[in-house]
Amino acid sequence: METLEFIIYPDGRVKETVTGIVGSSCQEVTAAIEAQLGVVVDQKTNADYYAQNTTQSTTVATQSNYSDW
C-alpha cells in the first residue's frame, strides 16, 4: 500500500514520509507537493527507494516424441 505521511511542526517545518513506493518514482509522486510546500532542506531515502520491482517469468520447454508405430 502506498502512503504519504505529513507531520507539521509548530515552527512550520513539514516532515514527509513516503512508504510503499518502490524505487525513485517516489520523487515524481512528491515533486508537486514539495514545490507547493517550499524549500526542501533535507532528504533521506529508506529501503523502498533501493528496492527493485521484480518480475518472475518462467519458460517451459516441452518435447514430444511419437513412435513410428
Buried (B, 14 or more C-beta within 10 A) or exposed (E): EEEBEEEEEEEEEBEBEBEEBBEEBBBEEBEEEBEEBEEEEEEEEEEBBEEEEEEEEEEEEEEEEEEEE
